[in-house]
Amino acid sequence: DDFDELVVSNNDVVLKNIAEDLRNRLPIEAMFNSEHQAVQKIHQHPLPMIHVDAFLYDDDFVDSLCEEGKMSRSYCTECGSYKTASLEFISHSFSLMELKFLYQHVLPDLTGKVVVDVGSRLGAVLFAGYLYSSASQLYGVEMNADFCQLQEIMITKYQFINRIKVVHADICTQASLLQKADVVVMNNVFEYFLDRQEQARAWEFIACNVRKRGSLLVTVPSLKESLSKLQTDIELSQWVEEMQLNYDVYMEKDIDREALEQIHLYKIL
């Protein structure tokens, strides 16, 4: 038990080191200029919103950045007055807590299994899968060349090359990869990067190709929420069954239960 605990905490340290490495290579908002559409969508949001990557910046880190004046949790609703409101934060990555919840409490033993992360971005799901699971192969599919390059740097530096592979591609060109996947992970994957018509097309492609009976699909937010604003022919009840998750596995006081409740698990029928 002591040895297992040591391994787990050592893996936490490795993951935190990767996050630090990435922070040093990225602007504070962790977005590239090449992400035109995502940047535009965040600016068009009805309420002021800021992208804070949860893998790179936990709450304590955000607090320290706010104290240094490098970030703010609030905005002025009427310039020059004391009327302020909380900024809405959006993250395209899982936090360390969410990653551990995913691999230690949501997913079963992944020995010999293939995991595909759609829109792998910084590679957090892949690195955590390498450290916290026995998955035989972890594939990240990412459209943005800048993020692919960053992931490759980390994979080489931390010697993850034997089990992690990054594919620079649109997921809609990866039918065979989706068909062989045992677990597909999709975190805030299309909404900020595609228009609604493209989102609908991407979801229909996923629904057509993620068909291996008994395989698992992890989404943030729920499938129902993602598809509610889109026109698709996807019949959820004929494709997936939602699995109930225990969100009370962490007893610590500072756990962000709201974030965990955004994670949904489905079994393919």
Rosetta blueprint (number, residue, H / E / L):
1 D L
2 D H
3 F H
4 D H
5 E H
6 L H
7 V H
8 V H
9 S H
10 N H
11 N H
12 D H
13 V H
14 V H
15 L H
16 K H
17 N H
18 I H
19 A H
20 E H
21 D H
22 L H
23 R H
24 N L
25 R L
26 L L
27 P L
28 I L
29 E L
30 A L
31 M L
32 F L
33 N L
34 S L
35 E L
36 H H
37 Q H
38 A H
39 V H
40 Q H
41 K H
42 I H
43 H H
44 Q H
45 H L
46 P L
47 L L
48 P L
49 M E
50 I E
51 H E
52 V L
53 D L
54 A L
55 F L
56 L L
57 Y L
58 D L
59 D H
60 D H
61 F H
62 V H
63 D H
64 S H
65 L H
66 C H
67 E H
68 E L
69 G L
70 K L
71 M L
72 S L
73 R L
74 S E
75 Y E
76 C E
77 T L
78 E L
79 C L
80 G L
81 S L
82 Y L
83 K L
84 T E
85 A E
86 S E
87 L L
88 E E
89 F E
90 I E
91 S L
92 H L
93 S L
94 F L
95 S L
96 L H
97 M H
98 E H
99 L H
100 K H
101 F H
102 L H
103 Y H
104 Q H
105 H H
106 V H
107 L L
108 P L
109 D L
110 L L
111 T E
112 G L
113 K L
114 V E
115 V E
116 V E
117 D E
118 V E
119 G L
120 S L
121 R L
122 L L
123 G L
124 A H
125 V H
126 L H
127 F H
128 A H
129 G H
130 Y H
131 L H
132 Y H
133 S L
134 S L
135 A E
136 S L
137 Q E
138 L E
139 Y E
140 G E
141 V E
142 E E
143 M L
144 N L
145 A H
146 D H
147 F H
148 C H
149 Q H
150 L H
151 Q H
152 E H
153 I H
154 M H
155 I H
156 T H
157 K H
158 Y L
159 Q L
160 F L
161 I L
162 N L
163 R L
164 I E
165 K E
166 V E
167 V E
168 H E
169 A L
170 D L
171 I H
172 C H
173 T H
174 Q L
175 A H
176 S H
177 L H
178 L H
179 Q H
180 K H
181 A L
182 D L
183 V E
184 V E
185 V E
186 M E
187 N E
188 N L
189 V L
190 F L
191 E L
192 Y L
193 F L
194 L L
195 D L
196 R H
197 Q H
198 E H
199 Q H
200 A H
201 R H
202 A H
203 W H
204 E H
205 F H
206 I H
207 A H
208 C H
209 N H
210 V L
211 R L
212 K L
213 R L
214 G L
215 S L
216 L E
217 L E
218 V E
219 T E
220 V E
221 P L
222 S L
223 L H
224 K H
225 E H
226 S H
227 L H
228 S H
229 K L
230 L L
231 Q L
232 T L
233 D L
234 I L
235 E L
236 L H
237 S H
238 Q H
239 W H
240 V E
241 E E
242 E E
243 M E
244 Q L
245 L L
246 N L
247 Y L
248 D L
249 V L
250 Y L
251 M L
252 E L
253 K L
254 D L
255 I L
256 D L
257 R H
258 E H
259 A H
260 L H
261 E L
262 Q L
263 I L
264 H E
265 L E
266 Y E
267 K E
268 I E
269 L L
